[in-house]
Amino acid sequence: MKIATVVIDFNKQGGIERAAYELTRNFIHSGEDVTVFSSSFQNLDYQIAKVRVPAWAFKTSTKLLSFRYNFQRYIKNNKFDIIHSHAANIKKCDVLTVQSCHKAGMEIRQQLSKHFLSNKNLHIADTIRLHVEKLSFTKGNYKKIIAVSNGLKKEICEYYNVPPEDIVVIPNGVNLQEFQSITEEEKILKRKELGFSKDDFVLLFVGNEFDRKGLELVIKAMDLIKHKNVNLLVVGKDNPKPYYELSTKLNLGNRIFFKGLQSPLTQYYNASDIFVLPTYHESFLIAGMEAAACGLPLLITKVPGVEDYLKDGSNGYFINRDADDIANKIVKLIDSNSLRKQFSYDAINSAKNYSWENISEKTLSLYNE
């Protein structure tokens, strides 16, 4: 089968990019003929046929519009059995994978601006994204839509009146060769590299947009925990200043470590004891699945995508966006080594269902319908 994979950036860092990257790897391994159309190719660890599509990277909106326009020139003389667009990047495709609904996300931002540390207002980039999203979900511009969670499928149907039968739910996956648990001895070494001892208890927060992901709540939860050896690793991109100030105010500054955007993330998963993210909204949350594959118990809010793979009381706990509830769940796991081990075992097993090999097989089956 001759497949065109279309994604604005082709790498292993973002959710959209990672999905395209891993699916392409598995398609090629299965013998499919794949060509990737993208504006950039970074840190490739396998050979691909690629076409570089120019995109003006001045702003996100201009990058999207220029890529969308230029792609038409690059595709017109090529024939493919399947054109698969990862996100609403092009005018028409056979399969459109959707990682989020921007219209739903805007409502979330508006709600957050009333309550949390930052205030992000509507601007022209949102207007452009909404227009492009509406066009992409218009009948005739796609043959099938892949939503990465049941919750996201519901949002697309609700906001854009897309018929439910047009949408197939195929989740994101996890690279089980890259993300896996390690021995206790190896864990001690990983912790030492990051400045922690074997007696420290390490919480891990991974995500950009700290307000939406709930970092303020995790810091406040730490203030409620009486154990003095509890530390927090914060990995992700956002303005840390308000959170520095909050941690200093609560005398937690020496136990909270801001690491910025990191790749690869395996060192941080392997050095930690619990993954905690009281996020306000998600469509899937790949970081949670990566943490599970590395054997971390999950403490995450019950949001779309996460509710498909977090089994409350088995591989983790659902948490409320409430510092007291988060603190109580953390303390339960700190105080019970046997519970942590059981959650870790179940987390690893739950991740096995989400291997990229399984996800690519489901995607190829959809191509063949």
N, C-alpha and C positions, 0 to 999 in steps of 0.2 A: 504494500500500500504506500502511496506517495502522499506524505503529510507535510503541510506547511504549519509550523509553530510560530505564532506571532506574539511578541512580548516587547514592550518598550526597552527594558533592560534585561539582559540575560546573565544572571549570576546566582549565587547561593545565599544572598543576604535577606532580601525581603520575602514576604509570604507569596506574592504573585510570582516573583522571579524564581524563587526556590521551587515552586510547583512546576513551572515550565522546564526548569533545569533538570529536575529529577525524572519527570515523565519522559523527556527527550532521551535521557540516558537509557531508560528502560525500553523505550520503543526501539532504539538502535540495537540494543542487546537482543531484542526479539526479532531482528532482521528487517524492521521497517525502514523505508527510505524517507528520512526526515531532513527538511531544510528549515533552519531557524532564521526568521526575519526579525532583526532587532537593531536598535540604535547603538548599543554597546555590548561588548562581550568581555566579561571579567573573570579571571581565575578559573579558566576551564581546565578540567582534569580528564577530559575525553575529547576525541576528535568529532567534529560535526561539519556538515555542509552549512555555510552561513552566508547571509546577505545582510550587509550593513545598510540600514535605512536611515538617512539623515534626519535629525530632529534637533530643533533649536532649544538648547537647555537653559535659556535665560530665566524662565519660570516654568513651573509644572504645567500650567495651562498652555503655554506656547509650545512646550515640548510635546504635549499630547496632540494638539492641533496640527503641528508640522509633521509629526510622525504619521498621523492619520491621512494627511494629504499625500505625503511622499510615498507611502506604502502602495497606493493605487498605481503609481508609475512603475514600481518595481515588481508588482505581481502580474501585470496585465499580459505579459508574454509567456507566463508560466502556467502549466496545467497541473493541478493537484487533485487527488481524490478527496482530501479533507483539508480545509483551512480552519485551524483551531486558534482562536484568539484568546489569550489570557488577559482578561479585563477588556473594557470597552475601548479598544484601541483603533479599530477599523470600522469601515462603513457596513460591510457585509461579511459574514462568515458562515461556515457550516455548524461549528460548535463554539459556543461562547462560555468560557469559565468565568464565574463571578465570585470574587472573594469578599465583596462587601456591597452594600446598597448605600450610595452616597446620600440619597434623600433621607433615609433612616438615620444615617450618621449625623446629618445636619441637625435633626431634631434632638439627638443626644447631646450635641455640642451646645445647643441653646439651653437645654436643661442644666448642663454642667456649669454654664456661665453664671447661673444664679446662685450656685452653692459652693464652688470650689475656687482654687487659687488663681486660675487664669481665666481670661475672657476672650474667646476667639469669635469674632464677628463674621457675618456673611460678607464675602467680597466677590470680585469678578470671577475668580477661579472657581468658586462654587457654582456660579451661574453657568459657566462653560461646562463644568463636569455634569451638572444636572441635564443640560441640553444634550450632551453626548450620550449620557446614560439613557435618556428617554428614547433617542434614536435607536440605540442598540437593542432596546427591549421592544421595539416595534416589529410586529409580525411581518415577516418577509426579509428582515435583516439578519435573521438567524434561522437555523433548522432545529437545533436543540440547545438548551442552556444547561450548563452544569452549575449547580449551587453547592457550596462546600459544606453546608449543614442544613438540617430541616428548618431551623429558625430563619436562615437566610432565604430559603425558598418561600417561606411564608411572607417575608418582607417584600420580596419582588412581586409576588402575586397581589399583595395588599396595595403597594404604592404605584404599581404600573399595570395592574389588571392583566398580567401575563397568565394565560391558561395553565393550571397546575400540570396538565399532561405534557406541556412543552419543557418542563424542568425536571431534570434528573439529579438526585442528590448523590454526589461522589465526594467524599471528604478529602482533605489534604492528607498527606502521608508523612512518614518519618523514615529517614535513612538509618536502618537498624545496624548497619556496619559502622556508621559514624557515631551514632548516639547509643551507648550501651553502658551498663553498670560496670563498676570496677571492684577489685578486692579492697578490703579494709586497709591493707598495707599501701596499696596504690593511692587510696583516698587520703591517707595521712600525708603522703608526699605532695599531692596536689594542693592540699590545704597549706602546707608549709610554704609552697611557692607563692601563695597569696597572703602569707603572713599570719595564718591561723594555726593554733595548736590542735592536737587531737581531742582536747577537752572542750574546745569551743563548740558552740552550736550555731550553725550558719543557715540563715534564711536567704533565699534567692528571689529577687524581683527582676523580671526581664520584660522590658517593654518601653516603647516611646510614648509620648503624650502622658506624662506622669499623672496629670489630674484625672484623665479618663481611666487610667489603669489603677488608680487608687493608692498611690504611694503615700499620700498624706495619712491615710488610714492605717497603713502598715507601721509608719513611724509612731503614730499615736498608740497603736497596739503594743509596740515595744516598750513604751513608757509604762504600760500596765503590767508588764511581765516582771516578776521579782527576780528571776534568774539573771545574774549579772554577766554570764558568759555568752549571752545571746547576741549575735552579730547579724547585720544585714548587708548583703551585696546587692547593689543597684546597677543593673546593666541596661543601658538604653540611652536614647538621645532625646534630650529636652533641656530646658533651662533649670539647673539644679539649685539656683540661688534661694528660692523660697523654702526649699526643703532642707538646705543647709541651715537656714535661719531657724526653722522649726526644730531640727534636731539639736541645734545649739541651745535653744530655749529650754528644751527638755533634758539637757545634759546627756545627750546621746551621741554627740559628735564624734567620740572616739570609737563608736561601735557601728557606725553606718559608713559604708564605703561606696562612693560613686565612681564607677568604672567607665562610664561613657559607652559609646557604641563599640561592640567587640565582635570579632569574627576570627576563628571559630569560637563557639560558645561552650564546647564540651568541657573545657577546664573548669568553668564556673558551675556547670551542672554537677560534675564529678566531685567538686570540693564542698558541695552544699548538702544540707540535711533535709530541707523542706523547700518546696516551691510554693510561693504565696503571691496571689495576684487578685485583689478585690476589684476587678475591672468592672466598669459600668456597662460596657457593651462589647461584644465580639461577634465575628461571623464563624470563626473556628478556633483560633489561638494555637498556632503551630508550636509556640514555645512550651505550652502545657504538655503537648504530646511528646516533644523532645525530652522534657524533664521526666515524664513517665518512663520513657525508654531507658533513661539513665538510672531509674530506680528511685526517683524522688516521690514521696507522698505529695499529693496535690491539695492545696487549699485555694480554691478559686470560686468566684461567684457563679451562680447558676444562670449562665448566659448562653445564647445560641452557639452551637458547636461543642462547647465544653460539656453541656448537659448530655451530649451524645456519647462522650467517652469517660467522663468522671462518674464513678459509681460510689455514691455516698456511703461511707463506712466500709469501703472495700479498698479502693486505691487512693482514697483521700476523703476530704470533707468539702461539701459546699459551705461557703461562708457568706455571711451578710456583709453589706457595706457598712460595717459597724465595728469600731475599734475593740469594744468589749468582746464581741463574738469572735473576732479574729484572734485576739489574745487568748481566749479560752481554748480555742482549737489548737493553737500553737503549743500551749502548756500541756494539753493532753498528750501530744506527741513527744514533747520533751520528757515528760514523766514516765513514758512507757516505751522502753526499747523494743519490747516484743510487738507492740502495736505498729511501731515504725517499720520493723522488719516485715510484718505481714502486709502493710500497705505498699512497701517497696516491691515485694514479690508480686502482688496483684497489679501494680502499676506496670511493671515490665511485661507481664502477660497481656495486659490490655493493649499495650502498644504494638504487639505482634500482629494484631488485626489490621493495623494501619501501615504496613510496610508499603513502600512505593511500588514494589513488585505487584502487590494485590491491587493497588490503586490504578496502575497502568493497565492491568488486565481488564478491569472494569471499564476503563476509558476506551480501550480498543474494542471491547464488546459493543459499546455505544456507537463507535465509528461504523461497525459492521451491520448495524440495524438497517 
